[in-house]
């Protein structure tokens, strides 16, 4: 006979799944409320209502609003980083079609990492709350944009070793690549607009052409010299 003090294995699994579902529901609801109301304006009661849980359930999981906010930021960063490294895995390894391949990479980076839902969410929170509550974004500072530039720096170094690029400082080049990719999109994203694929492609093309003028091997970027005959 089973000891009544020991829950059945199936019951334990069901309880754990239920707890995970509640946590996910709370995080999703909290993200929506924090994005709309900001940290100071968000209330646990509103989050509980959107998550369809009780106020006490939220406190049981996260103790206080600040803990919940940090958990939301961490959750979004984890998803964003998973997408980021998926995109980074498509970085070109050869220079056969360098401009085209880098343009396609820059397009994917903007579409899937900068202008997607998680990217817009993090940007909005940092812009509206970062100055007032900098300690809440410590994980973002450690795991956010720095991961992109560090990884991109290593990829540019590998490409440079093949002779396709001429780069003295890979960290600077990585930051400039990202900045150029965002240059044509900043005004659009600043006011909450979502760029079209055509706008993303145009921004990526402009960014890569400028980047290659600065770092491309001369033979790849300089126009051929014309010989004037009969002069």
C-alpha positions in Angstrom: 0.0 0.0 0.0 1.4 3.4 -0.9 2.3 5.7 1.9 -0.3 8.4 2.0 2.4 11.0 3.0 4.1 10.4 -0.4 2.3 11.9 -3.4 1.8 9.7 -6.4 4.3 10.2 -9.2 1.7 11.3 -11.6 0.2 13.8 -9.1 3.7 15.3 -8.5 4.3 15.7 -12.3 0.8 17.3 -12.7 1.5 19.7 -9.9 4.9 20.7 -11.3 3.4 21.3 -14.8 0.7 23.4 -13.1 3.3 25.5 -11.3 5.3 26.0 -14.5 2.1 27.1 -16.3 1.3 29.5 -13.6 4.8 31.0 -13.7 4.6 31.4 -17.4 1.2 33.0 -17.2 2.5 35.4 -14.6 5.6 36.3 -16.5 3.6 37.0 -19.7 1.0 39.1 -18.0 3.7 41.0 -16.0 5.6 41.8 -19.2 2.5 43.2 -20.8 1.6 45.3 -17.8 5.2 46.6 -17.2 5.4 47.5 -20.8 2.2 49.5 -20.7 2.5 51.0 -17.2 6.2 51.1 -16.5 7.6 49.7 -13.2 6.2 52.3 -10.9 2.7 52.3 -12.5 2.3 48.6 -12.7 0.3 46.9 -9.9 0.3 43.4 -8.7 -3.5 43.4 -8.8 -3.5 44.2 -12.5 -0.9 41.6 -13.2 -2.9 39.0 -11.3 -6.1 39.8 -13.1 -4.3 39.4 -16.5 -2.6 36.2 -15.5 -5.9 34.8 -14.0 -4.2 34.0 -10.7 -4.6 35.4 -7.3 -2.5 38.2 -5.9 -1.1 35.8 -3.2 0.0 33.4 -5.9 2.2 36.0 -7.4 3.7 36.8 -4.0 4.2 33.1 -3.4 6.3 32.8 -6.6 8.1 36.2 -6.6 7.8 37.8 -3.1 7.6 41.4 -4.4 7.1 43.5 -7.5 10.8 44.2 -8.0 11.6 40.4 -8.0 8.9 39.9 -10.6 10.3 42.7 -12.8 13.8 41.2 -12.7 12.3 37.8 -13.6 10.5 39.3 -16.6 13.6 41.0 -17.9 15.7 37.8 -17.4 13.0 35.7 -19.2 12.9 38.1 -22.2 16.8 38.2 -22.3 17.0 34.4 -22.4 14.6 34.2 -25.3 16.4 37.1 -27.1 19.8 35.5 -26.6 18.5 32.2 -28.0 17.3 33.9 -31.1 20.5 36.0 -31.3 22.8 33.0 -31.3 20.6 31.3 -33.9 21.1 34.3 -36.2 24.9 34.5 -35.4 25.3 30.9 -36.5 24.4 32.1 -40.0 27.2 34.6 -40.2 29.1 34.2 -43.5 32.3 32.2 -43.3 33.7 32.9 -46.8 34.1 36.0 -49.0 32.6 34.6 -52.2 29.7 37.0 -52.0 30.7 39.1 -49.0 28.4 42.1 -49.6 25.4 40.0 -50.3 26.0 37.6 -47.5 26.6 40.3 -44.9 23.5 42.2 -46.1 21.4 39.1 -45.6 23.0 38.6 -42.2 22.3 42.2 -41.2 18.7 41.9 -42.4 18.2 38.7 -40.2 19.8 40.4 -37.2 17.5 43.4 -37.4 14.3 41.5 -38.2 14.8 38.7 -35.6 16.7 40.3 -32.8 16.2 44.1 -32.9 12.8 44.7 -34.4 11.0 41.6 -33.0 8.7 41.6 -30.0 11.4 40.9 -27.4 13.8 43.4 -28.8 11.1 46.2 -28.8 10.0 45.2 -25.3 13.5 45.5 -23.9 14.2 48.7 -25.7 11.1 50.3 -24.4 11.7 49.3 -20.8 15.3 50.5 -20.8 14.3 53.8 -22.4 11.5 54.5 -19.9 12.8 52.8 -16.7 16.5 52.5 -17.1 17.3 55.9 -15.7 15.0 55.6 -12.7 15.8 52.0 -11.8 19.2 51.1 -13.2 19.7 48.2 -10.7 16.7 46.4 -12.3 18.6 46.1 -15.6 21.8 44.7 -14.2 21.2 41.4 -16.0 20.5 43.3 -19.2 23.8 45.1 -19.0 25.6 41.9 -18.4 23.8 39.6 -20.9 22.3 42.0 -23.5 24.1 44.0 -26.2 27.5 43.0 -24.8 26.9 39.4 -25.9 26.2 40.5 -29.5 29.3 42.6 -29.9 31.5 40.0 -28.2 30.3 37.2 -30.5 30.3 39.4 -33.6 33.8 40.6 -32.8 35.0 36.9 -32.9 33.2 36.3 -36.1 34.7 39.4 -37.8 38.2 38.2 -36.6 37.7 34.9 -38.3 36.5 36.5 -41.5 39.5 39.0 -41.3 41.9 36.1 -41.0 40.8 34.9 -44.4 41.8 38.2 -45.9 38.3 39.4 -46.7 38.4 42.3 -44.2 41.1 44.6 -42.9 40.4 45.3 -39.3 42.7 46.6 -36.5 40.2 46.5 -33.6 37.5 43.8 -33.9 35.5 45.1 -30.9 35.2 48.6 -32.5 34.3 47.1 -35.8 31.6 44.9 -34.2 30.0 47.9 -32.5 30.1 49.9 -35.7 28.5 47.1 -37.7 25.6 47.0 -35.2 25.3 50.8 -35.1 25.3 51.0 -38.9 22.6 48.4 -39.1 20.4 50.4 -36.7 21.2 53.8 -38.3 18.3 53.9 -40.8 15.8 52.2 -38.3 16.3 54.4 -35.2 13.6 56.9 -35.9 11.1 54.2 -36.9 11.6 52.1 -33.8 11.9 55.1 -31.5 8.2 55.9 -32.1 7.1 52.2 -31.9 6.8 51.5 -35.6 7.7 48.1 -37.0 9.9 48.4 -40.2 8.8 46.6 -43.3 11.0 44.0 -44.9 11.8 46.5 -47.6 12.9 49.0 -45.1 15.0 46.4 -43.2 16.6 45.3 -46.5 17.5 48.9 -47.5 18.9 49.6 -44.0 21.0 46.4 -44.1 22.3 47.2 -47.6 23.3 50.7 -46.7 25.0 49.5 -43.5 27.0 46.8 -45.2 28.2 49.1 -48.1 29.4 51.6 -45.6 31.0 49.0 -43.4 32.9 47.5 -46.4 34.1 50.9 -47.5 35.8 51.1 -44.1 37.0 47.6 -43.6 36.7 45.7 -46.9 39.8 44.5 -48.7 40.6 47.2 -51.3 40.2 44.8 -54.2 36.7 44.1 -53.1 35.6 47.7 -52.6 37.5 50.0 -54.9 36.2 50.5 -58.4 38.5 49.4 -61.2 40.8 52.1 -62.6 39.9 53.1 -66.2 42.7 53.5 -68.7 42.2 56.5 -71.0 43.4 55.6 -74.5 44.9 58.1 -76.9 45.7 60.8 -74.4 
